[in-house]
Amino acid sequence: MSNYTFEDYKKAIKAKYEEEIEGEYSNNLSSPTPANLKKLCIKRFKSNNSKDDLTTFESFFDFPFDKDKKNLFGDDEMNKLEAVKRFFLGRTENPAEDTIQLAAILVDLQPRPFREFRKQIDPDDQEIINDLRDTEFFKPQKSSDDLIDEVETANSMDSDSTFTVEEPELFQNQEPVATKTSLPISTFVTIDEKPMSKDDKPISMKWGYLGITAVIIGLGLILYLTLSKKDCIQWSGDHYDEVSCDLKIEGTGTFNSPEPYDERIINLRRIKVCDTTIFFKNEKAVVWYAKVGDSVEFFNTHGMHPENGRALRPITQYIINKYVVKNKK
């Protein structure tokens, strides 16, 4: 199960916005005025039959969408679209939920709304699942009904089982002694059985003790690692450090303030590249970049730029030629 929060949902919308301002509807999004957002809203809903999207529209504007009644957008509706504009431009920190949901529709974020977005599997977890899928450790889970049937069948077999005891050869020629006697397993006693000493424990019991010991050690290790972690992280120029959430930061910059610990970004690193750097593996980018002014900064994985909040993009040959090879020359 993923750990996606509503904050992750807002960041994903902002990242999709950065992509869309260079796409098909760049005219509407590069300058997100209420008038431009109104036009884009009509375009998005003109052929949109999603029940969730239509519900979001009605919740935001207080009237259902009707493609034949475009003139319903009055001053009040235009003022509401001003809130979406401020969100796209980063001028508001706590927009209303219906503002976020409409923004997701305007940039066509998938999946949406938030309840669907949070169901996503974390990319790292999905990679582990794919790696295990073809191994001996990946087995289809049995239903509880199947397990109950198996247990009842096993118990039934144990209660009905019998053990056959053959008579010693000494008595085989005597009559009327039967040659064979069937006794239930539960009543059979071995005459030559010796008393069990302290060290003669069944192998299953020994493995059970070992399993319990391993579980206790594992829980102790997890507890130790959990308690030893700091509660927050902070960007330190080219990597994240674990810090106390009470750490005081001088200045007004928000991107260098401590933020809650997040395993998905703790390993993010800003890296230096050159023309010999390996940028692709199996035709997939292994380096990400973000434009900062007239230059480009490179990172070791995907995510958001820790200082300006822009989405990191996978490296392309065009970027390599323009900012790596050209700079070397």
Phi and psi restraints in degrees (value plus and minus 20) as a CYANA .aco file:
   2 SER   PHI    -101.8   -61.8
   2 SER   PSI     147.4   187.4
   3 ASN   PHI    -134.1   -94.1
   3 ASN   PSI       7.0    47.0
   4 TYR   PHI     -86.9   -46.9
   4 TYR   PSI     113.9   153.9
   5 THR   PHI    -131.0   -91.0
   5 THR   PSI     155.5   195.5
   6 PHE   PHI     -85.7   -45.7
   6 PHE   PSI     -50.2   -10.2
   7 GLU   PHI     -84.2   -44.2
   7 GLU   PSI     -59.6   -19.6
   8 ASP   PHI     -82.9   -42.9
   8 ASP   PSI     -57.6   -17.6
   9 TYR   PHI     -82.1   -42.1
   9 TYR   PSI     -64.3   -24.3
  10 LYS   PHI     -85.1   -45.1
  10 LYS   PSI     -60.9   -20.9
  11 LYS   PHI     -84.0   -44.0
  11 LYS   PSI     -58.8   -18.8
  12 ALA   PHI     -84.4   -44.4
  12 ALA   PSI     -58.0   -18.0
  13 ILE   PHI     -85.4   -45.4
  13 ILE   PSI     -62.9   -22.9
  14 LYS   PHI     -83.9   -43.9
  14 LYS   PSI     -60.2   -20.2
  15 ALA   PHI     -84.6   -44.6
  15 ALA   PSI     -61.0   -21.0
  16 LYS   PHI     -85.9   -45.9
  16 LYS   PSI     -54.3   -14.3
  17 TYR   PHI     -81.7   -41.7
  17 TYR   PSI     -62.6   -22.6
  18 GLU   PHI     -80.7   -40.7
  18 GLU   PSI     -53.6   -13.6
  19 GLU   PHI     -95.1   -55.1
  19 GLU   PSI     -62.5   -22.5
  20 GLU   PHI     -89.4   -49.4
  20 GLU   PSI     -45.7    -5.7
  21 ILE   PHI     -88.2   -48.2
  21 ILE   PSI     -30.7     9.3
  22 GLU   PHI    -130.6   -90.6
  22 GLU   PSI     -10.5    29.5
  23 GLY   PHI    -125.1   -85.1
  23 GLY   PSI    -169.6  -129.6
  24 GLU   PHI     -81.7   -41.7
  24 GLU   PSI     -55.9   -15.9
  25 TYR   PHI    -127.1   -87.1
  25 TYR   PSI      16.2    56.2
  26 SER   PHI     -81.9   -41.9
  26 SER   PSI     -52.2   -12.2
  27 ASN   PHI     -82.8   -42.8
  27 ASN   PSI     -53.1   -13.1
  28 ASN   PHI    -105.1   -65.1
  28 ASN   PSI     -50.7   -10.7
  29 LEU   PHI    -120.2   -80.2
  29 LEU   PSI     -46.2    -6.2
  30 SER   PHI     -85.2   -45.2
  30 SER   PSI     -49.8    -9.8
  31 SER   PHI    -148.4  -108.4
  31 SER   PSI      63.6   103.6
  32 PRO   PHI     -97.9   -57.9
  32 PRO   PSI      39.7    79.7
  33 THR   PHI     -91.1   -51.1
  33 THR   PSI     139.1   179.1
  34 PRO   PHI     -74.8   -34.8
  34 PRO   PSI     -57.3   -17.3
  35 ALA   PHI     -84.8   -44.8
  35 ALA   PSI     -64.3   -24.3
  36 ASN   PHI     -87.3   -47.3
  36 ASN   PSI     -58.1   -18.1
  37 LEU   PHI     -88.6   -48.6
  37 LEU   PSI     -52.7   -12.7
  38 LYS   PHI     -82.4   -42.4
  38 LYS   PSI     -65.6   -25.6
  39 LYS   PHI     -82.4   -42.4
  39 LYS   PSI     -62.5   -22.5
  40 LEU   PHI     -86.5   -46.5
  40 LEU   PSI     -57.9   -17.9
  41 CYS   PHI     -79.8   -39.8
  41 CYS   PSI     -64.5   -24.5
  42 ILE   PHI     -83.9   -43.9
  42 ILE   PSI     -60.0   -20.0
  43 LYS   PHI     -83.6   -43.6
  43 LYS   PSI     -63.8   -23.8
  44 ARG   PHI     -86.1   -46.1
  44 ARG   PSI     -57.0   -17.0
  45 PHE   PHI    -112.7   -72.7
  45 PHE   PSI     -28.7    11.3
  46 LYS   PHI     -78.6   -38.6
  46 LYS   PSI     -58.2   -18.2
  47 SER   PHI    -144.5  -104.5
  47 SER   PSI      10.3    50.3
  48 ASN   PHI    -121.2   -81.2
  48 ASN   PSI      96.5   136.5
  49 ASN   PHI    -128.0   -88.0
  49 ASN   PSI      -8.7    31.3
  50 SER   PHI     -87.5   -47.5
  50 SER   PSI     104.7   144.7
  51 LYS   PHI     -82.1   -42.1
  51 LYS   PSI     -60.8   -20.8
  52 ASP   PHI     -83.4   -43.4
  52 ASP   PSI     -63.7   -23.7
  53 ASP   PHI     -85.1   -45.1
  53 ASP   PSI     -61.5   -21.5
  54 LEU   PHI     -86.3   -46.3
  54 LEU   PSI     -55.0   -15.0
  55 THR   PHI     -86.0   -46.0
  55 THR   PSI     -60.0   -20.0
  56 THR   PHI     -82.4   -42.4
  56 THR   PSI     -63.5   -23.5
  57 PHE   PHI     -77.9   -37.9
  57 PHE   PSI     -68.7   -28.7
  58 GLU   PHI     -86.1   -46.1
  58 GLU   PSI     -56.6   -16.6
  59 SER   PHI     -86.7   -46.7
  59 SER   PSI     -55.4   -15.4
  60 PHE   PHI     -97.1   -57.1
  60 PHE   PSI     -65.8   -25.8
  61 PHE   PHI    -117.9   -77.9
  61 PHE   PSI     -29.3    10.7
  62 ASP   PHI      49.2    89.2
  62 ASP   PSI       2.0    42.0
  63 PHE   PHI    -177.1  -137.1
  63 PHE   PSI     128.4   168.4
  64 PRO   PHI     -90.9   -50.9
  64 PRO   PSI     134.5   174.5
  65 PHE   PHI     -92.8   -52.8
  65 PHE   PSI     115.9   155.9
  66 ASP   PHI    -161.6  -121.6
  66 ASP   PSI      92.2   132.2
  67 LYS   PHI     -83.1   -43.1
  67 LYS   PSI     -39.0     1.0
  68 ASP   PHI    -111.5   -71.5
  68 ASP   PSI     -20.6    19.4
  69 LYS   PHI    -147.9  -107.9
  69 LYS   PSI      38.6    78.6
  70 LYS   PHI     -89.6   -49.6
  70 LYS   PSI     -40.3    -0.3
  71 ASN   PHI     -97.7   -57.7
  71 ASN   PSI     -16.6    23.4
  72 LEU   PHI     -91.4   -51.4
  72 LEU   PSI     -32.2     7.8
  73 PHE   PHI     -96.4   -56.4
  73 PHE   PSI      77.0   117.0
  74 GLY   PHI    -121.3   -81.3
  74 GLY   PSI    -181.5  -141.5
  75 ASP   PHI     -82.5   -42.5
  75 ASP   PSI     -60.5   -20.5
  76 ASP   PHI     -82.4   -42.4
  76 ASP   PSI     -62.5   -22.5
  77 GLU   PHI     -87.5   -47.5
  77 GLU   PSI     -58.5   -18.5
  78 MET   PHI     -85.9   -45.9
  78 MET   PSI     -56.2   -16.2
  79 ASN   PHI     -86.0   -46.0
  79 ASN   PSI     -55.9   -15.9
  80 LYS   PHI     -85.5   -45.5
  80 LYS   PSI     -57.9   -17.9
  81 LEU   PHI     -87.6   -47.6
  81 LEU   PSI     -41.0    -1.0
  82 GLU   PHI     -81.6   -41.6
  82 GLU   PSI     -54.0   -14.0
  83 ALA   PHI     -85.7   -45.7
  83 ALA   PSI     -58.1   -18.1
  84 VAL   PHI     -85.5   -45.5
  84 VAL   PSI     -61.0   -21.0
  85 LYS   PHI     -78.7   -38.7
  85 LYS   PSI     -67.0   -27.0
  86 ARG   PHI     -82.9   -42.9
  86 ARG   PSI     -55.0   -15.0
  87 PHE   PHI     -85.8   -45.8
  87 PHE   PSI     -67.1   -27.1
  88 PHE   PHI     -79.3   -39.3
  88 PHE   PSI     -58.1   -18.1
  89 LEU   PHI    -108.4   -68.4
  89 LEU   PSI     -17.3    22.7
  90 GLY   PHI      52.5    92.5
  90 GLY   PSI       8.2    48.2
  91 ARG   PHI    -117.9   -77.9
  91 ARG   PSI     -19.0    21.0
  92 THR   PHI    -157.8  -117.8
  92 THR   PSI     118.5   158.5
  93 GLU   PHI    -114.7   -74.7
  93 GLU   PSI     -49.2    -9.2
  94 ASN   PHI    -149.3  -109.3
  94 ASN   PSI      48.8    88.8
  95 PRO   PHI     -89.2   -49.2
  95 PRO   PSI     138.0   178.0
  96 ALA   PHI     -84.9   -44.9
  96 ALA   PSI     134.9   174.9
  97 GLU   PHI     -81.9   -41.9
  97 GLU   PSI     -60.6   -20.6
  98 ASP   PHI     -88.4   -48.4
  98 ASP   PSI     -44.7    -4.7
  99 THR   PHI     -86.5   -46.5
  99 THR   PSI     -63.1   -23.1
 100 ILE   PHI     -83.4   -43.4
 100 ILE   PSI     -64.1   -24.1
 101 GLN   PHI     -84.6   -44.6
 101 GLN   PSI     -59.3   -19.3
 102 LEU   PHI     -88.9   -48.9
 102 LEU   PSI     -57.7   -17.7
 103 ALA   PHI     -80.3   -40.3
 103 ALA   PSI     -58.2   -18.2
 104 ALA   PHI     -81.4   -41.4
 104 ALA   PSI     -57.4   -17.4
 105 ILE   PHI     -90.4   -50.4
 105 ILE   PSI     -61.0   -21.0
 106 LEU   PHI     -84.9   -44.9
 106 LEU   PSI     -52.1   -12.1
 107 VAL   PHI    -117.0   -77.0
 107 VAL   PSI     -19.4    20.6
 108 ASP   PHI      38.5    78.5
 108 ASP   PSI      29.4    69.4
 109 LEU   PHI     -90.7   -50.7
 109 LEU   PSI     115.5   155.5
 110 GLN   PHI    -146.3  -106.3
 110 GLN   PSI     116.6   156.6
 111 PRO   PHI    -101.6   -61.6
 111 PRO   PSI     140.2   180.2
 112 ARG   PHI    -169.2  -129.2
 112 ARG   PSI     142.8   182.8
 113 PRO   PHI     -92.4   -52.4
 113 PRO   PSI    -182.4  -142.4
 114 PHE   PHI     -79.2   -39.2
 114 PHE   PSI     -57.1   -17.1
 115 ARG   PHI     -83.6   -43.6
 115 ARG   PSI     -47.6    -7.6
 116 GLU   PHI    -102.9   -62.9
 116 GLU   PSI     -56.0   -16.0
 117 PHE   PHI     -81.1   -41.1
 117 PHE   PSI     -60.2   -20.2
 118 ARG   PHI     -93.5   -53.5
 118 ARG   PSI     -32.6     7.4
 119 LYS   PHI     -99.5   -59.5
 119 LYS   PSI     -27.5    12.5
 120 GLN   PHI     -82.8   -42.8
 120 GLN   PSI     128.0   168.0
 121 ILE   PHI    -107.6   -67.6
 121 ILE   PSI     115.1   155.1
 122 ASP   PHI     -75.8   -35.8
 122 ASP   PSI     115.3   155.3
 123 PRO   PHI     -72.5   -32.5
 123 PRO   PSI     -59.1   -19.1
 124 ASP   PHI     -86.9   -46.9
 124 ASP   PSI     -60.1   -20.1
 125 ASP   PHI     -85.5   -45.5
 125 ASP   PSI     -60.0   -20.0
 126 GLN   PHI     -83.7   -43.7
 126 GLN   PSI     -57.3   -17.3
 127 GLU   PHI     -84.3   -44.3
 127 GLU   PSI     -60.1   -20.1
 128 ILE   PHI     -85.4   -45.4
 128 ILE   PSI     -62.1   -22.1
 129 ILE   PHI     -80.9   -40.9
 129 ILE   PSI     -63.3   -23.3
 130 ASN   PHI     -84.2   -44.2
 130 ASN   PSI     -57.6   -17.6
 131 ASP   PHI     -86.7   -46.7
 131 ASP   PSI     -55.2   -15.2
 132 LEU   PHI    -106.0   -66.0
 132 LEU   PSI     -35.4     4.6
 133 ARG   PHI     -77.9   -37.9
 133 ARG   PSI     -57.0   -17.0
 134 ASP   PHI    -120.2   -80.2
 134 ASP   PSI      -4.2    35.8
 135 THR   PHI    -123.2   -83.2
 135 THR   PSI     152.6   192.6
 136 GLU   PHI     -90.0   -50.0
 136 GLU   PSI     -34.3     5.7
 137 PHE   PHI    -102.4   -62.4
 137 PHE   PSI     -34.3     5.7
 138 PHE   PHI    -115.0   -75.0
 138 PHE   PSI      87.8   127.8
 139 LYS   PHI    -148.1  -108.1
 139 LYS   PSI     118.6   158.6
 140 PRO   PHI     -79.6   -39.6
 140 PRO   PSI     118.9   158.9
 141 GLN   PHI     -96.5   -56.5
 141 GLN   PSI     116.6   156.6
 142 LYS   PHI    -105.1   -65.1
 142 LYS   PSI     129.5   169.5
 143 SER   PHI     -95.5   -55.5
 143 SER   PSI     140.9   180.9
 144 SER   PHI     -83.2   -43.2
 144 SER   PSI     -53.7   -13.7
 145 ASP   PHI     -84.6   -44.6
 145 ASP   PSI     -60.3   -20.3
 146 ASP   PHI     -83.4   -43.4
 146 ASP   PSI     -63.3   -23.3
 147 LEU   PHI     -83.7   -43.7
 147 LEU   PSI     -60.4   -20.4
 148 ILE   PHI     -82.8   -42.8
 148 ILE   PSI     -63.1   -23.1
 149 ASP   PHI     -80.7   -40.7
 149 ASP   PSI     -59.7   -19.7
 150 GLU   PHI     -85.0   -45.0
 150 GLU   PSI     -62.4   -22.4
 151 VAL   PHI     -85.5   -45.5
 151 VAL   PSI     -64.5   -24.5
 152 GLU   PHI     -83.4   -43.4
 152 GLU   PSI     -58.3   -18.3
 153 THR   PHI     -84.2   -44.2
 153 THR   PSI     -62.8   -22.8
 154 ALA   PHI     -83.6   -43.6
 154 ALA   PSI     -62.8   -22.8
 155 ASN   PHI     -84.6   -44.6
 155 ASN   PSI     -59.0   -19.0
 156 SER   PHI     -83.9   -43.9
 156 SER   PSI     -60.7   -20.7
 157 MET   PHI     -85.0   -45.0
 157 MET   PSI     -60.6   -20.6
 158 ASP   PHI     -84.0   -44.0
 158 ASP   PSI     -60.5   -20.5
 159 SER   PHI     -93.0   -53.0
 159 SER   PSI     -47.3    -7.3
 160 ASP   PHI    -115.9   -75.9
 160 ASP   PSI     -26.3    13.7
 161 SER   PHI     -89.9   -49.9
 161 SER   PSI     125.6   165.6
 162 THR   PHI    -145.4  -105.4
 162 THR   PSI     141.2   181.2
 163 PHE   PHI    -144.7  -104.7
 163 PHE   PSI     106.4   146.4
 164 THR   PHI    -113.0   -73.0
 164 THR   PSI     106.4   146.4
 165 VAL   PHI    -135.0   -95.0
 165 VAL   PSI     101.8   141.8
 166 GLU   PHI    -107.2   -67.2
 166 GLU   PSI     121.9   161.9
 167 GLU   PHI     -91.7   -51.7
 167 GLU   PSI     125.6   165.6
 168 PRO   PHI     -79.7   -39.7
 168 PRO   PSI     133.9   173.9
 169 GLU   PHI     -80.6   -40.6
 169 GLU   PSI     -45.8    -5.8
 170 LEU   PHI     -80.4   -40.4
 170 LEU   PSI     -51.8   -11.8
 171 PHE   PHI    -125.3   -85.3
 171 PHE   PSI     -14.0    26.0
 172 GLN   PHI     -86.5   -46.5
 172 GLN   PSI     -49.0    -9.0
 173 ASN   PHI    -113.7   -73.7
 173 ASN   PSI     -18.8    21.2
 174 GLN   PHI    -112.2   -72.2
 174 GLN   PSI     124.0   164.0
 175 GLU   PHI    -139.2   -99.2
 175 GLU   PSI     134.2   174.2
 176 PRO   PHI    -115.9   -75.9
 176 PRO   PSI      17.8    57.8
 177 VAL   PHI     -89.3   -49.3
 177 VAL   PSI     110.2   150.2
 178 ALA   PHI     -89.0   -49.0
 178 ALA   PSI     129.8   169.8
 179 THR   PHI     -99.8   -59.8
 179 THR   PSI     -44.6    -4.6
 180 LYS   PHI    -158.8  -118.8
 180 LYS   PSI     127.1   167.1
 181 THR   PHI    -151.7  -111.7
 181 THR   PSI     111.9   151.9
 182 SER   PHI    -125.0   -85.0
 182 SER   PSI     103.6   143.6
 183 LEU   PHI    -145.3  -105.3
 183 LEU   PSI     124.6   164.6
 184 PRO   PHI     -81.2   -41.2
 184 PRO   PSI     124.0   164.0
 185 ILE   PHI     -75.5   -35.5
 185 ILE   PSI     -57.2   -17.2
 186 SER   PHI     -86.4   -46.4
 186 SER   PSI     -40.7    -0.7
 187 THR   PHI    -122.1   -82.1
 187 THR   PSI     -23.4    16.6
 188 PHE   PHI    -100.6   -60.6
 188 PHE   PSI     111.6   151.6
 189 VAL   PHI    -145.2  -105.2
 189 VAL   PSI     111.0   151.0
 190 THR   PHI    -102.6   -62.6
 190 THR   PSI     103.6   143.6
 191 ILE   PHI     -88.4   -48.4
 191 ILE   PSI     -57.8   -17.8
 192 ASP   PHI    -105.7   -65.7
 192 ASP   PSI     -14.5    25.5
 193 GLU   PHI     -87.4   -47.4
 193 GLU   PSI     111.7   151.7
 194 LYS   PHI    -114.5   -74.5
 194 LYS   PSI     132.5   172.5
 195 PRO   PHI     -79.8   -39.8
 195 PRO   PSI     119.3   159.3
 196 MET   PHI     -99.7   -59.7
 196 MET   PSI     108.5   148.5
 197 SER   PHI    -100.6   -60.6
 197 SER   PSI     154.5   194.5
 198 LYS   PHI     -81.5   -41.5
 198 LYS   PSI     -56.4   -16.4
 199 ASP   PHI    -105.4   -65.4
 199 ASP   PSI     -29.3    10.7
 200 ASP   PHI    -110.7   -70.7
 200 ASP   PSI      31.5    71.5
 201 LYS   PHI     -98.0   -58.0
 201 LYS   PSI     125.4   165.4
 202 PRO   PHI     -75.9   -35.9
 202 PRO   PSI     128.1   168.1
 203 ILE   PHI     -79.8   -39.8
 203 ILE   PSI     -56.5   -16.5
 204 SER   PHI     -82.6   -42.6
 204 SER   PSI     -56.7   -16.7
 205 MET   PHI     -87.0   -47.0
 205 MET   PSI     -60.4   -20.4
 206 LYS   PHI     -82.4   -42.4
 206 LYS   PSI     -63.3   -23.3
 207 TRP   PHI     -85.7   -45.7
 207 TRP   PSI     -53.2   -13.2
 208 GLY   PHI     -83.3   -43.3
 208 GLY   PSI     -63.8   -23.8
 209 TYR   PHI     -82.5   -42.5
 209 TYR   PSI     -61.4   -21.4
 210 LEU   PHI     -83.6   -43.6
 210 LEU   PSI     -59.3   -19.3
 211 GLY   PHI     -84.3   -44.3
 211 GLY   PSI     -63.1   -23.1
 212 ILE   PHI     -83.0   -43.0
 212 ILE   PSI     -61.1   -21.1
 213 THR   PHI     -82.7   -42.7
 213 THR   PSI     -62.2   -22.2
 214 ALA   PHI     -84.3   -44.3
 214 ALA   PSI     -59.4   -19.4
 215 VAL   PHI     -83.9   -43.9
 215 VAL   PSI     -63.4   -23.4
 216 ILE   PHI     -82.7   -42.7
 216 ILE   PSI     -62.7   -22.7
 217 ILE   PHI     -84.1   -44.1
 217 ILE   PSI     -61.8   -21.8
 218 GLY   PHI     -83.1   -43.1
 218 GLY   PSI     -63.4   -23.4
 219 LEU   PHI     -83.6   -43.6
 219 LEU   PSI     -58.5   -18.5
 220 GLY   PHI     -83.7   -43.7
 220 GLY   PSI     -60.1   -20.1
 221 LEU   PHI     -86.3   -46.3
 221 LEU   PSI     -62.6   -22.6
 222 ILE   PHI     -82.4   -42.4
 222 ILE   PSI     -62.9   -22.9
 223 LEU   PHI     -82.6   -42.6
 223 LEU   PSI     -60.1   -20.1
 224 TYR   PHI     -84.6   -44.6
 224 TYR   PSI     -65.7   -25.7
 225 LEU   PHI     -85.3   -45.3
 225 LEU   PSI     -56.4   -16.4
 226 THR   PHI     -87.0   -47.0
 226 THR   PSI     -64.5   -24.5
 227 LEU   PHI     -91.4   -51.4
 227 LEU   PSI     -47.8    -7.8
 228 SER   PHI    -100.6   -60.6
 228 SER   PSI     -32.5     7.5
 229 LYS   PHI     -96.8   -56.8
 229 LYS   PSI     124.8   164.8
 230 LYS   PHI     -97.6   -57.6
 230 LYS   PSI     138.1   178.1
 231 ASP   PHI    -100.2   -60.2
 231 ASP   PSI     -41.7    -1.7
 232 CYS   PHI    -151.9  -111.9
 232 CYS   PSI     147.1   187.1
 233 ILE   PHI    -150.5  -110.5
 233 ILE   PSI     139.1   179.1
 234 GLN   PHI    -164.6  -124.6
 234 GLN   PSI     116.1   156.1
 235 TRP   PHI     -92.6   -52.6
 235 TRP   PSI     108.8   148.8
 236 SER   PHI    -140.1  -100.1
 236 SER   PSI      27.3    67.3
 237 GLY   PHI      74.5   114.5
 237 GLY   PSI     -75.0   -35.0
 238 ASP   PHI    -158.8  -118.8
 238 ASP   PSI     -13.2    26.8
 239 HIS   PHI    -183.1  -143.1
 239 HIS   PSI     149.9   189.9
 240 TYR   PHI    -117.2   -77.2
 240 TYR   PSI     118.4   158.4
 241 ASP   PHI    -131.8   -91.8
 241 ASP   PSI     126.3   166.3
 242 GLU   PHI    -101.5   -61.5
 242 GLU   PSI     106.2   146.2
 243 VAL   PHI    -156.8  -116.8
 243 VAL   PSI     148.9   188.9
 244 SER   PHI     -96.1   -56.1
 244 SER   PSI     122.1   162.1
 245 CYS   PHI     -87.0   -47.0
 245 CYS   PSI     -35.9     4.1
 246 ASP   PHI    -108.4   -68.4
 246 ASP   PSI     -16.9    23.1
 247 LEU   PHI     -82.1   -42.1
 247 LEU   PSI     109.6   149.6
 248 LYS   PHI    -108.4   -68.4
 248 LYS   PSI     113.5   153.5
 249 ILE   PHI    -132.1   -92.1
 249 ILE   PSI     107.2   147.2
 250 GLU   PHI    -101.1   -61.1
 250 GLU   PSI     122.0   162.0
 251 GLY   PHI      78.8   118.8
 251 GLY   PSI    -197.2  -157.2
 252 THR   PHI    -133.7   -93.7
 252 THR   PSI     -17.2    22.8
 253 GLY   PHI     -85.9   -45.9
 253 GLY   PSI     111.8   151.8
 254 THR   PHI    -108.9   -68.9
 254 THR   PSI     -47.7    -7.7
 255 PHE   PHI     -97.8   -57.8
 255 PHE   PSI     -30.2     9.8
 256 ASN   PHI    -124.3   -84.3
 256 ASN   PSI     -13.5    26.5
 257 SER   PHI     -98.9   -58.9
 257 SER   PSI     132.9   172.9
 258 PRO   PHI     -80.1   -40.1
 258 PRO   PSI     121.6   161.6
 259 GLU   PHI    -152.0  -112.0
 259 GLU   PSI     138.3   178.3
 260 PRO   PHI     -74.9   -34.9
 260 PRO   PSI     123.6   163.6
 261 TYR   PHI     -78.6   -38.6
 261 TYR   PSI     111.4   151.4
 262 ASP   PHI    -158.5  -118.5
 262 ASP   PSI      93.0   133.0
 263 GLU   PHI     -84.1   -44.1
 263 GLU   PSI     -42.0    -2.0
 264 ARG   PHI     -94.5   -54.5
 264 ARG   PSI     -39.1     0.9
 265 ILE   PHI    -141.7  -101.7
 265 ILE   PSI     -23.5    16.5
 266 ILE   PHI     -82.0   -42.0
 266 ILE   PSI     -47.2    -7.2
 267 ASN   PHI    -114.9   -74.9
 267 ASN   PSI     -12.6    27.4
 268 LEU   PHI     -86.6   -46.6
 268 LEU   PSI     113.0   153.0
 269 ARG   PHI    -154.1  -114.1
 269 ARG   PSI     119.8   159.8
 270 ARG   PHI    -106.4   -66.4
 270 ARG   PSI     110.6   150.6
 271 ILE   PHI    -143.3  -103.3
 271 ILE   PSI     139.2   179.2
 272 LYS   PHI    -120.2   -80.2
 272 LYS   PSI     118.8   158.8
 273 VAL   PHI    -145.2  -105.2
 273 VAL   PSI     141.2   181.2
 274 CYS   PHI    -166.2  -126.2
 274 CYS   PSI    -195.9  -155.9
 275 ASP   PHI     -89.8   -49.8
 275 ASP   PSI     -31.9     8.1
 276 THR   PHI    -119.2   -79.2
 276 THR   PSI     -20.4    19.6
 277 THR   PHI     -86.1   -46.1
 277 THR   PSI     121.9   161.9
 278 ILE   PHI    -101.3   -61.3
 278 ILE   PSI      89.5   129.5
 279 PHE   PHI    -116.2   -76.2
 279 PHE   PSI     -41.4    -1.4
 280 PHE   PHI    -154.9  -114.9
 280 PHE   PSI     125.8   165.8
 281 LYS   PHI    -155.0  -115.0
 281 LYS   PSI     106.5   146.5
 282 ASN   PHI      33.4    73.4
 282 ASN   PSI      21.0    61.0
 283 GLU   PHI      44.8    84.8
 283 GLU   PSI      -4.7    35.3
 284 LYS   PHI    -135.2   -95.2
 284 LYS   PSI     119.7   159.7
 285 ALA   PHI     -86.6   -46.6
 285 ALA   PSI     116.5   156.5
 286 VAL   PHI    -137.4   -97.4
 286 VAL   PSI     -13.2    26.8
 287 VAL   PHI    -148.1  -108.1
 287 VAL   PSI     119.2   159.2
 288 TRP   PHI    -138.8   -98.8
 288 TRP   PSI     138.0   178.0
 289 TYR   PHI    -161.6  -121.6
 289 TYR   PSI     144.3   184.3
 290 ALA   PHI    -168.3  -128.3
 290 ALA   PSI     119.2   159.2
 291 LYS   PHI     -99.8   -59.8
 291 LYS   PSI     112.9   152.9
 292 VAL   PHI    -149.7  -109.7
 292 VAL   PSI      79.3   119.3
 293 GLY   PHI      47.8    87.8
 293 GLY   PSI    -145.8  -105.8
 294 ASP   PHI    -114.8   -74.8
 294 ASP   PSI     -18.1    21.9
 295 SER   PHI    -136.6   -96.6
 295 SER   PSI     158.2   198.2
 296 VAL   PHI    -149.6  -109.6
 296 VAL   PSI     117.4   157.4
 297 GLU   PHI    -131.7   -91.7
 297 GLU   PSI     124.7   164.7
 298 PHE   PHI    -134.8   -94.8
 298 PHE   PSI     127.8   167.8
 299 PHE   PHI    -156.5  -116.5
 299 PHE   PSI     141.2   181.2
 300 ASN   PHI    -106.6   -66.6
 300 ASN   PSI     -27.7    12.3
 301 THR   PHI    -177.8  -137.8
 301 THR   PSI     156.7   196.7
 302 HIS   PHI     -99.6   -59.6
 302 HIS   PSI     148.9   188.9
 303 GLY   PHI     124.3   164.3
 303 GLY   PSI    -170.5  -130.5
 304 MET   PHI    -135.4   -95.4
 304 MET   PSI     125.3   165.3
 305 HIS   PHI     -83.7   -43.7
 305 HIS   PSI     102.9   142.9
 306 PRO   PHI     -88.6   -48.6
 306 PRO   PSI     -31.8     8.2
 307 GLU   PHI    -128.7   -88.7
 307 GLU   PSI     -45.8    -5.8
 308 ASN   PHI    -144.7  -104.7
 308 ASN   PSI     -23.0    17.0
 309 GLY   PHI      57.4    97.4
 309 GLY   PSI     -14.9    25.1
 310 ARG   PHI    -100.7   -60.7
 310 ARG   PSI     129.8   169.8
 311 ALA   PHI     -89.7   -49.7
 311 ALA   PSI     115.9   155.9
 312 LEU   PHI     -97.9   -57.9
 312 LEU   PSI     122.2   162.2
 313 ARG   PHI    -138.0   -98.0
 313 ARG   PSI     128.4   168.4
 314 PRO   PHI     -85.0   -45.0
 314 PRO   PSI     121.6   161.6
 315 ILE   PHI     -81.5   -41.5
 315 ILE   PSI     126.8   166.8
 316 THR   PHI    -146.5  -106.5
 316 THR   PSI     142.1   182.1
 317 GLN   PHI     -84.1   -44.1
 317 GLN   PSI     -52.0   -12.0
 318 TYR   PHI     -81.7   -41.7
 318 TYR   PSI     -65.7   -25.7
 319 ILE   PHI     -84.9   -44.9
 319 ILE   PSI     -58.7   -18.7
 320 ILE   PHI     -82.2   -42.2
 320 ILE   PSI     -67.3   -27.3
 321 ASN   PHI     -84.5   -44.5
 321 ASN   PSI     -58.2   -18.2
 322 LYS   PHI    -100.1   -60.1
 322 LYS   PSI     -59.9   -19.9
 323 TYR   PHI    -131.1   -91.1
 323 TYR   PSI     -34.2     5.8
 324 VAL   PHI    -126.8   -86.8
 324 VAL   PSI     -79.9   -39.9
 325 VAL   PHI     -86.9   -46.9
 325 VAL   PSI     -64.2   -24.2
 326 LYS   PHI     -83.2   -43.2
 326 LYS   PSI     -61.8   -21.8
 327 ASN   PHI     -84.0   -44.0
 327 ASN   PSI     -52.6   -12.6
 328 LYS   PHI     -86.9   -46.9
 328 LYS   PSI     -60.5   -20.5
